[in-house]
Amino acid sequence: MKKVTVKIDGMMCGMCESHINDAIRRDFPVKKVTSSHTKGETVIVTETDIDEAALRSAIDATGYRVLSVESGPYERKGFFGLR
């Protein structure tokens, strides 16, 4: 599992978060996607690699601007994440 953190400029409310989440779910096979307008970021959990250029393009099409993209291993948190 991989975790992709995207810093996004322009999100102002919950509807902004929803637009970003919907665009990502529509274009990429993700397990989970969560956006926060207060943090200015979107976190994506996926099993496959996501092409950064395609991700930037999908988000730019919604009218928001990608500031940065960071990728790394996803680590489950909490008691139920233990194996």
MIVEX-703468 format. One line per field, with one value per residue: residue number from 1; chain; x, y, z of N, C-alpha, C in turn. Coordinates in nm, 2 decimals, decimal comma, always signed. Each point is the difference from the previous one (the first is absolute). Example, Ala and Ser with C-alpha at 12.3 -4.5 7.8 and 13.67 -1.06 7.14 Angstrom:
REM MIVEX-703468
rovo	[1; 2]
lumnu	[A; A]
neast	[+1,32; -0,04]
nnorth	[-0,57; +0,11]
nup	[+0,78; -0,07]
caeast	[-0,09; +0,09]
canorth	[+0,12; +0,11]
caup	[+0,00; +0,00]
ceast	[+0,09; -0,08]
cnorth	[+0,12; +0,11]
cup	[+0,00; +0,08]
This chain:
REM MIVEX-703468
rovo	[1; 2; 3; 4; 5; 6; 7; 8; 9; 10; 11; 12; 13; 14; 15; 16; 17; 18; 19; 20; 21; 22; 23; 24; 25; 26; 27; 28; 29; 30; 31; 32; 33; 34; 35; 36; 37; 38; 39; 40; 41; 42; 43; 44; 45; 46; 47; 48; 49; 50; 51; 52; 53; 54; 55; 56; 57; 58; 59; 60; 61; 62; 63; 64; 65; 66; 67; 68; 69; 70; 71; 72; 73; 74; 75; 76; 77; 78; 79; 80; 81; 82; 83]
lumnu	[A; A; A; A; A; A; A; A; A; A; A; A; A; A; A; A; A; A; A; A; A; A; A; A; A; A; A; A; A; A; A; A; A; A; A; A; A; A; A; A; A; A; A; A; A; A; A; A; A; A; A; A; A; A; A; A; A; A; A; A; A; A; A; A; A; A; A; A; A; A; A; A; A; A; A; A; A; A; A; A; A; A; A]
neast	[+0,08; -0,05; +0,07; -0,09; +0,09; -0,11; +0,09; -0,12; +0,01; -0,08; +0,02; -0,13; -0,06; -0,10; -0,06; +0,09; +0,00; -0,13; +0,02; +0,10; -0,07; -0,10; +0,08; +0,05; -0,11; -0,04; +0,12; +0,00; +0,06; -0,07; +0,06; +0,07; -0,08; +0,08; -0,08; +0,09; -0,11; -0,01; +0,03; -0,10; -0,05; +0,04; -0,05; +0,07; -0,08; +0,10; -0,04; -0,03; +0,10; +0,00; -0,03; +0,11; +0,04; -0,05; +0,06; +0,11; +0,00; -0,03; +0,09; +0,09; -0,05; +0,02; +0,11; +0,06; +0,10; +0,07; +0,03; -0,03; +0,08; -0,04; +0,08; -0,06; +0,05; -0,11; -0,01; -0,06; -0,09; +0,03; -0,08; -0,09; +0,10; +0,00; +0,11]
nnorth	[-0,12; +0,10; +0,10; +0,08; +0,09; +0,07; +0,10; +0,06; +0,10; +0,07; -0,10; +0,03; -0,12; -0,06; +0,09; +0,09; -0,05; +0,01; +0,12; +0,02; -0,04; +0,06; +0,10; -0,01; -0,02; +0,10; +0,06; -0,04; -0,12; +0,07; -0,03; +0,12; +0,10; +0,09; +0,10; +0,10; +0,08; -0,04; -0,12; +0,02; -0,11; -0,09; -0,10; -0,07; -0,10; -0,07; -0,10; +0,09; +0,01; +0,12; +0,02; +0,07; -0,01; -0,12; -0,01; +0,06; -0,07; -0,11; +0,03; +0,03; -0,11; -0,02; +0,06; -0,10; +0,05; -0,10; +0,01; -0,12; -0,11; -0,07; -0,10; -0,10; -0,09; -0,07; +0,06; -0,12; +0,07; -0,01; -0,04; +0,04; +0,09; -0,06; -0,07]
nup	[+0,00; -0,07; +0,06; -0,06; +0,04; -0,03; -0,01; +0,03; -0,10; +0,08; +0,08; +0,01; -0,04; +0,06; -0,07; +0,03; +0,12; +0,00; -0,06; +0,09; +0,11; -0,05; -0,03; +0,12; +0,06; -0,08; +0,02; +0,13; +0,00; +0,09; +0,11; +0,01; +0,01; +0,07; +0,00; +0,02; -0,01; +0,13; -0,04; -0,09; +0,04; -0,09; +0,07; -0,08; +0,03; -0,06; -0,07; -0,09; -0,09; +0,04; -0,13; +0,04; -0,13; +0,00; +0,12; -0,04; -0,11; +0,07; +0,09; -0,10; -0,05; +0,13; -0,04; +0,07; +0,08; -0,06; +0,13; +0,05; -0,03; +0,11; -0,02; +0,07; +0,08; -0,01; +0,12; +0,02; +0,05; +0,13; +0,09; -0,08; -0,01; +0,11; -0,04]
caeast	[-0,08; +0,07; -0,07; +0,04; -0,05; +0,00; -0,03; -0,09; -0,04; -0,13; -0,11; -0,05; -0,11; -0,03; -0,04; +0,13; +0,05; -0,08; +0,04; +0,13; -0,02; -0,08; +0,08; +0,10; -0,07; -0,04; +0,12; +0,10; -0,05; +0,04; -0,07; -0,06; +0,04; -0,06; +0,05; -0,02; +0,03; +0,07; +0,15; +0,04; +0,06; -0,08; +0,08; -0,05; +0,06; -0,02; +0,09; +0,08; +0,06; -0,08; +0,08; +0,00; -0,05; -0,14; -0,06; +0,00; -0,10; -0,14; -0,03; -0,01; -0,13; -0,11; +0,02; +0,09; +0,14; +0,09; +0,13; +0,10; -0,04; +0,10; -0,04; +0,07; -0,08; -0,11; +0,00; -0,13; +0,01; -0,10; -0,01; -0,05; +0,10; +0,10; -0,02]
canorth	[+0,12; +0,13; +0,12; +0,11; +0,13; +0,10; +0,14; +0,06; +0,14; +0,05; -0,06; +0,09; -0,05; -0,14; -0,03; -0,01; -0,13; -0,10; +0,01; -0,06; -0,14; -0,06; +0,00; -0,11; -0,13; -0,02; -0,02; -0,09; -0,10; +0,03; -0,06; +0,10; +0,13; +0,09; +0,13; +0,10; +0,14; +0,08; -0,04; +0,02; -0,13; -0,12; -0,12; -0,11; -0,13; -0,08; -0,12; +0,01; +0,13; +0,10; +0,09; +0,13; +0,09; -0,03; +0,05; +0,15; +0,04; -0,02; +0,11; +0,13; +0,01; +0,04; +0,14; +0,02; -0,01; -0,09; +0,06; -0,11; -0,14; -0,08; -0,14; -0,08; -0,12; +0,03; -0,08; +0,01; +0,05; -0,05; -0,14; -0,09; -0,01; -0,10; -0,12]
caup	[+0,00; -0,01; +0,04; -0,08; +0,06; -0,10; +0,05; -0,10; +0,03; -0,05; +0,07; +0,10; +0,08; -0,01; -0,14; -0,07; +0,03; -0,08; -0,14; -0,01; +0,02; -0,12; -0,12; +0,02; -0,01; -0,13; -0,09; +0,06; +0,09; +0,13; +0,11; +0,09; -0,03; +0,09; -0,02; +0,11; -0,04; +0,10; -0,01; -0,14; -0,06; -0,03; +0,02; -0,08; +0,03; -0,12; -0,02; -0,12; -0,02; -0,07; -0,08; +0,05; -0,10; -0,01; +0,12; -0,01; -0,11; +0,05; +0,10; -0,06; -0,07; +0,09; +0,03; +0,11; -0,05; +0,08; +0,04; +0,01; +0,01; +0,07; +0,00; +0,09; +0,05; +0,09; +0,13; +0,08; +0,14; +0,09; +0,04; -0,10; -0,11; +0,03; -0,07]
ceast	[+0,09; -0,08; +0,05; -0,06; +0,02; -0,04; -0,07; -0,03; -0,14; -0,12; -0,05; -0,11; -0,01; -0,04; +0,13; +0,07; -0,07; +0,03; +0,13; -0,01; -0,07; +0,09; +0,11; -0,06; -0,04; +0,11; +0,10; -0,06; +0,06; -0,07; -0,07; +0,06; -0,06; +0,07; -0,04; +0,03; +0,08; +0,15; +0,05; +0,06; -0,10; +0,09; -0,07; +0,07; -0,04; +0,10; +0,09; +0,06; -0,09; +0,10; -0,02; -0,06; -0,15; -0,08; -0,01; -0,11; -0,14; -0,04; +0,00; -0,13; -0,12; +0,01; +0,09; +0,14; +0,08; +0,13; +0,11; -0,07; +0,11; -0,06; +0,09; -0,08; -0,11; +0,01; -0,13; +0,02; -0,11; +0,00; -0,04; +0,09; +0,11; -0,03; +0,07]
cnorth	[+0,12; +0,12; +0,11; +0,13; +0,11; +0,13; +0,07; +0,14; +0,02; -0,07; +0,09; -0,06; -0,15; -0,04; -0,01; -0,13; -0,11; +0,00; -0,07; -0,16; -0,07; -0,01; -0,12; -0,13; -0,04; -0,05; -0,11; -0,11; +0,01; -0,08; +0,10; +0,14; +0,10; +0,14; +0,09; +0,14; +0,08; -0,04; +0,03; -0,13; -0,11; -0,12; -0,12; -0,13; -0,09; -0,12; +0,02; +0,14; +0,10; +0,09; +0,14; +0,10; -0,01; +0,05; +0,15; +0,05; -0,02; +0,11; +0,13; +0,02; +0,05; +0,15; +0,03; -0,03; -0,09; +0,07; -0,10; -0,13; -0,08; -0,14; -0,08; -0,12; +0,04; -0,09; +0,02; +0,04; -0,06; -0,15; -0,09; -0,01; -0,10; -0,13; -0,12]
cup	[+0,00; +0,04; -0,08; +0,06; -0,10; +0,07; -0,11; +0,05; -0,06; +0,07; +0,11; +0,09; -0,03; -0,15; -0,08; +0,02; -0,08; -0,15; -0,03; +0,01; -0,11; -0,12; +0,01; +0,00; -0,14; -0,09; +0,04; +0,08; +0,14; +0,11; +0,09; -0,05; +0,09; -0,02; +0,12; -0,05; +0,10; +0,00; -0,15; -0,06; -0,02; +0,03; -0,07; +0,04; -0,12; +0,00; -0,12; +0,00; -0,07; -0,08; +0,05; -0,10; -0,02; +0,12; +0,00; -0,10; +0,05; +0,10; -0,06; -0,08; +0,09; +0,04; +0,11; -0,05; +0,09; +0,03; +0,01; +0,01; +0,07; +0,01; +0,09; +0,04; +0,09; +0,12; +0,07; +0,14; +0,08; +0,03; -0,11; -0,12; +0,03; -0,07; +0,08]
